[in-house]
Amino acid sequence: MARDTVVIVGAGLAGAKAAETLRAEGFSGAILLVGAEEELPYERPPLSKDYLLGELDRASTAVHGPGWYTDHEVDLVLGAAVISIRRDTHTVELANGRHLAYTHLMLATGASPRRLSLPGAELEGVLYLRDLADSERLREALRSGNPVAVVGGGWIGLEVAAAARRYGCPVTIVEPQPVPLQATLGTEIGQYVTETHRRHGVTVLSGRRPRNLIGSGHVLGLTTDAGEEVEADTVLIAVGATPNTALARGGGLAVDDANHGIVVDEYLRAGDPTIVAAGDVASALHPFYGRHLRVEHWANALAMGPAAARSLLGRGTPYDELPFFYTDQYDLGMEFVGLPSGSHDVVVRGELGEDAFHAFWLADGRVVAGMHVNRWDEGIEPAKQLVRRRATVDAARLADPSIPLDGVVVGAH
């Protein structure tokens, strides 16, 4: 009888943690971890934070050291792009013509930076950030101390802007929303983040879009749709990511038109009893929210990889981790949980100006999301519990730091 074989396509955090879980929970069959990069599986958050700043070495970004894969009989197939899935024969085909047979298949193909089609987009010095090589290229550019333009005021763009200021670079952010992060966090918190960057010397051009990139051979800057010219020796395009779903589509698996990810159920199964998906590419039916969600963040990959592995083993439970992310910018550490929109009511607990506060997003008096900035004594757990409980709160008591958070729920005092 042929040995059971799990092929994991995508050698990132989700894939590596799935392999770890398979072995930890007793799977004795073959595990093939296939990645398009030549690198050992590594964690991506440092690429815009401490690795970009030169405070973390390459080996420290790895999920496991090289010996771990040998010791646990995980076959690494690196530098190998998977180009097709043959569900009828239970095989995947690599770009080099090799075919791998699977009993079960996990897709953790991640996402790629969304690219802008602008005049000058091909100029040297126009960069994107997704992998280790991108981070190293960007780090080398920042070390020059020359002007940097960041197109996109999302989390990656903001983190890179903060790193660039640490290197002494003049920085300009070009952001189409009225304030960065407005669609997610709303105007008040978005404005707080904006002012934090301005306080550190960043020029923030809100309500602007890049019109073209200027230069001959190497980028010299960009123009905006408002007519401004921004000088820049480096331009980072940070306008989001697109999940890598082509492989799944080609294999006849469903892709969510709204979330643009591979459609999976609450057990992360992709409409085929032998296939699961996890990480940035998975649009999962979330029991708590009652709809499909696709979450792009380290924490989701960290939890979803093991959950998908357990599903393959027949031990799965509904995946219901709340969306979570964290960011570090300058001397601010922030954690966030939940699923808000910019239209929700925001209650700030503490003073924004003190750079240490909680914020909560309410819908009809119920907490749907929360974050903290530099409140590590309490952290994010109280907010997580309020979201999980679908707690209806007294907004005035919630805003009062002298009242314990367990006393802000309506009926609890």
N, C-alpha and C positions, 0 to 999 in steps of 0.2 A: 504494500500500500504506500502511495506517495506520501511524503511528509507534508503536514500542514505548513503553508507558507503565507506569511503576511508581508505584502509589499506596501511600503509607505512612500508615497510620492510627495516629496517636499521635506528636505532635511533642515528644517528650521526648528524653532522651539517646540511647536505642537508635535511635529513628527518625532523629535528626539525624546520628548516626555512620554509619548505613546509607546515607543520602543522600551523605555525604562519600565513603564507600567506593565507591559506584556510579560516581561521577564520577572518582575517583582511578584506578579500574581500567578506565576507558575506555567506560563506558556512555554512549551519545550520545542515548538516547531521552528522553522527558519524565519528569520526577520531580515528583510532587505530594506534599507533606508536609502532612498534614491534622491539625490539633489543635483540641481543644475550648476550650482557653484562648486568650486574645488575645495571650499572651506569645510572644516568640521562644523556641525550645527552650532550656531551661536545665537546670542540674545541681541535684539536690535535696539532696545532703548538706549544703551550707551553710545550709539552712533551719533546721536544729537546731543549727548550730555558729556559724561566723563571721558569716553574714548575720543570724542571729537576734541576735547580740551587737553588731551595727552596725559590725563590723570589715571588711565587704565590701560594696561597692555593688552595685546591681541589675545593672548592665551586666556586672559581673565574673562573674555566675552563668551568663551565656549560653554555650551551646556554641560558637556562632559569632556574629560581629557581623552586623548586618543586611545589610551589603554583600556578605557571603560568598554568601548565597542568590541575589542578583542576578548576581554574577559567575559563579556555577556553574550558572545556569539551573535553580535549584530553586524551584518555584512553591509558596510558602507559602499555605496555606488555613487561616487561623487563626479562632478563635471559631466553629468549625464542628464540630458533633457529627455523627458518622456513625451513622445509626440502623439501617441494614440493608445486608446483602451479598446481591447477586443473582449467584450463581455461574453460573447458566445464561446470563446475558447479560454476565458479566464487568463488572458495575457495582456501585458503592456509592451509597447514597442519603444525603444530608445532611438534617439537621433542617429546613433552609430549603427543601427540595424539590429542590435541585440534585442531579443525577446525574453521577458521575465514572466514566468507562470506564477499565478497567485491562487491561493484558496480564499483569502480575504484581502481586500484592497482598502487602503486609507488614502484619501486625497487631502493634502495639507499644502496646497500650491501657493498660498499666500496672495499677495497683491503687488502690483507694480505702480510706480509713480504716474500720476496723470500728467500727460505732456501737453504743452501749449503750442499751437501752431501760430507762431508769430514771425514776422520778418526778422531775421537775425538769430533765430533759435538755434542755428547750427554753429554759432560762433564759439570759439574756445573761451572757457570761463563761464559758460552757461551750464549750471550743474543741477543735478537732482540728488536726492538722498534716499537710498534704500538699503544698500549693502555695505560691507566693510570697505571695499574699494572706493565707493562713493564718499564715505566718511574720511578716508585717508586723503583723497583728492581735495576735499573741502578743507580739511585741516591744514594742508600745505598752503592752500590759498589764503586762509585766515592768518597764518603766521606772518604773512607779508605786511599785515596791518593796513592794507589798502581798502578803499571804500567797497562796501558790500550792499547790494540790493536784494531784499527778500520779497519775492512775489507770493503772497498768501500769508495771512496772519492766523493760521491755525496753530495747533500745538507744535508741530515740527518746525514751522517757520519761526515761531516765537522762541523756541529753545535754541535754534541756530542763531537768531539775532542776539540772544543773551550771550552765547558762546563767542560770537564775533566781537562783542563789546569787551569781553574778557581779554581778547587778543589785541584790543585797542583799535579795532577797525571802526571807521564811521559807518553807520548802518541806517538804511532807509527801508521801511516796510511799506509795500504797496498792497492795499487790501480793499476789495470791492464793497464789503459791508460797511455800514456807518461806523461801527467799531469792530475790531477783531473779536471773533467768537460770539457775535451777537446772536446768530441763529441757534446756538446751543445754550449759551449762558445768559442771554438777555443783555440789555443795554447797560445796566448798572455795573455788573461784574465785568462785562467786556470793557467798559470805560476804566474800571479799576486796573485791569491788566494793561490797557493802553497807557495809562498814566505812569504805571510802574516802569514801562519801557522808556517813556519819555524822560522820566526822572534819571534814567541811566544813560541818557544821551542819544536815544534812538529817535529818528524822525519817522513818524507814523503818518502816512498819507492814506486816510480812510476815504471810502467812497470813490476809489480810483481803480482803474484797470490799466494794465500795461498795453500800449499800442504797438510799439516795436522795440527791438533791441538794436542798439547802435554799436558800430564798430566795423573793423575790416581785419578779418583774421581772428582777433581777440576782442571780446566785448569791452566796450568803454562806458556803457550805461544803457539807460532805457528812457523812453518817453511814455507819458501817461495820456489817457484820454482827456485829461483836463489841460493838456498842453505843457506840463512840467517836464523838464529834463533832469534825470537823476544820474549822477556820475557813479559808476561802479566798475571795479576791476573784476568782480565776481558777482554773478547773479544766480541766486538759488531759486528755482521754481518749486514751490511747495504748495500745490493746489489740490492735494488729496491723492487718493490711490484708487486704482481699478482692480478688482479681484481677478485673479487668473483662472477664468472659467472655461477657456477654449477647450482644454483637454476633456473636461466633463461634458461639455456640449457635444463634442465630437463622439463621445462614448454614449450618447443618447440619454444622458442624465438631465433632469430638470434644473433650469436656472431661473431664479427669481427675477422677474423684470423690474420689480420695485427696489429690491436690495442688491440686485446684481450678483448674488452669490449662489452657490450650489444649494438647492433646496434639500434640507434634511429634516427629519422629524425630531421629536424631543429626545430620542435616543441617538441622534446624529446619523441615522441611516438615510442613505441617499436614494431611496426608492428601489434599491436592489439589495437583497438580503446579505450579499457578500461585500457591500461597499459602504463605507462611512466617510464623512468629511469633517474637518475641524479647522479652527483658526480663522484668519482673515477671510478665507474664501467661502466659509459656511454660513448660509442663511438658515438659522435653526428655529424651529417652532419652540417658543419660550413659554413654558407653563404659567409663569407668573404674569406675563403680559398677554397671553392668549393670541399671539401672532408671531410671525417670523421676524427675527432680528439678525442683523449681521454686525458684529462688533470688531473693530480694528484696534486691538491693543494687546500688549504683552500679557496682561492678566488673563485675558480670554484664551489665548493660545496655551498658557500655562495650565489652565484648568480643563480646557476642552480636549487637549491631546489625550490625557489619561482617561477622560470620560469616553472618548471614542474607542480607545483600546478596550475598555471594559465592555462596551457594546459588542465588539468583535468576539469577546470571550463569552458572550451570553450572560453577562452580569451587569448590564447597563441599568442605570436609573435615569429618570428624566433630568436633562441638563437644565438647571434653573439658576445658575450663578447670575447675580445682578451685574449689569455693566459697570465696570470700574476702570479708572485710569489714574495715573499720577504724573506730575511734571515737576521739574526743578528749573527755576529761572532766577538768576542772580542769587540772592539769599532767601528766596521764597521756595518752600516745598509745599506742594498742593496735592490733595487726594480728592477724588470725586467718585460718587456712586449714584446710580439711578439713570433715569431716562427723561430729561426735561425737554422743553422747547423754549425758545426765547420769549414766548408769549405767556409763560406761567408767571405767577406772582413770586417775587423773590423776597425772602426775609433774611436780613443780615443780623447775626448774633455777635455783637462786638463792634469794633470800629475798623472800617476799611483802612483808615489812615495809620493804624497801628501795625498793619501787616501781620495780624494774628486774629483770625475770626473764623466763624462758621457761616455758611450761607445755605439756605434751604429753598427749594422750589416747590410751590404749592399749587395744586389743582383742586378747586372747590374745598379748600381747607385741608386737603390731604397731602402729606409729604410724598413727592414723587422723585426727588433727588436731593442730594446734599453734598457739600464739599467743605473742606477746611483748608486754611492757609496757616501754616506754622503753628497749629494747635495740636502738637504731638502728645500732649498730656492726655487728651481725650481721643484724638485721632478720628478716623472715619467710622468706627464701629457704631457709635450712637446714631449717626445718620443712616447707616445701613439698616439698623434695627427699625427705625421709624419708617423707612421705605418698605421694608419687608412686611411690617405690620399693617401697611396701608393706613397709617395712623392719621386721624383727624386731630389737628392741633389748634390751640389758641395762639394766634399769630403774635399777639402782644407779649404773652409769656415766653414764646419761642425766641423773641428778639431780646429778652432780658437775660444776660449772662449770669445774673445772681440766682436764677431759678434753675434747678437741675433739669436736664433734658427729660428725665423720666417723669417730670411733673408738668410737662407742657401739653400732654395728650388730653383732649377733652374728656372729662369724666374721671381723670386720674388725680384730681386735687380737690 
